[in-house]
Amino acid sequence: MTITKRTTKGSSLTYAEMDGNLTHMEGLEQRLDRIDNSNATPKIYTSGVKTAAYRPGEVIEVLSGLCNGANVTVQSGTYTFPNVTAFQDLTTTYADITGSSIAYTPPTGTTRVVYEFSYQYSADTIPGTMGHFKFDIDGVEVEDARHSIGNHSYEYGRKVIFRWVIDCAATAAIADQGAFTSWTSAKTLKMTAREYSGSYEVRLHFAKYWDGIESDQFHKPSLTITAIA
């Protein structure tokens, strides 16, 4: 059947005509569903959420923001970002890096989750610096993600972006790589760090020089989680 338009008819539509229009639209939606499920384009969205299977490698969602305490809503839910407002001085004991922690549940269809944490690294008050960094998933260290940053002489500050790809549809769980056979509930992702010694100190979210002079500057970190089909 065809759609009855008020502009064509020249008067108000009857209830029967309005019902007929809705029936016509439902038929179109069912046909488009069949197209979408055949892995063709265009895709179907219901209330902003994709209803058909994702293609391998397709980005399902990107959860991204500054660590300013804001709420960010994506397909898998609403997340409150950490709120970082000050420098962080490391010690010789591992501690959570402020701003790096988030409890995340990927949407259905996700096979990989990419964790990215961007922050500023600098020496504290002396020239030499060295820090050791870990990545944890639900309190279990991903040992293959271990790394160190340092400089024997002056460290003027650098932008660091830590990135790790988590396989959440692996054939077998591998803790050292952060690989899981499935991921259906919240897991806490975070970084921890320590300084090498009291002679090689580290200060995060901090730049020691600005505009040609020594001037302490705060740098707010950011966090991005990408779910991939």
C-alpha positions, 0 to 999 in steps of 0.5 A: 500500500502507499502512504496517504499524505494530508497535503495530497488529500487536502484534508485531515487523515482518518484513523484508518488512513493513519493506521495504514501509514503506520503499517506501511512504515513497519513493513519498510522497517522489516525489509531494512532489517533483512538488508542490515542482517545480510551485512549490507548497508545502510545499518539499522538503529533503534533509539540510537543503538545498532540492532544488527551484528557489527562487522569485524573491526568496527568501532562500537563505542568510544568513551572519552573525556578529561578527568574532570568528574564529568558523567559521560554516556555511551551505548554501554552506560553512563560513566563518571570520570575521575576528577584530577585537580592537583599534581601527584608526587610518586614515592618508592611504593606503587600507588594508583595514578590519579585519573587512570581508574575506570570500571568499564563494561563493554557493549555486546559484540565487543572483541577488543577494548583499547585503554588509553591514558594521557598524562604529563610526566616530569621530574620533581625538584631535582634533575634526575628522574625515573618512574616504573609503571604498571597496568592492572585489570581488576587488581591483576597486573598485566605484566607485559605492559610494564614500562619505565620512564626516566632521564639521568639529566634534566627532565623538562616534562613530557606528554605520555600516552599509555595504550593497551589493547585488551582481547576480550574474546580470546580462545584462552585467558592470558593474564600477562597480556590482559586477555579474556575469553569473555567480558560481560561485567564491570572490570576496573582498569587502572595504572599504578606507578612508583619512582626509582628512588628518593634521588630519582623523583617523579611528579605527574600532571605537572610541567616545571617550565612555562613561557621561558621561565621556571613556573609550575603548571598543572596538566589535567589528564584524559582517559579514552576507552574504545570498544571494537567488534 
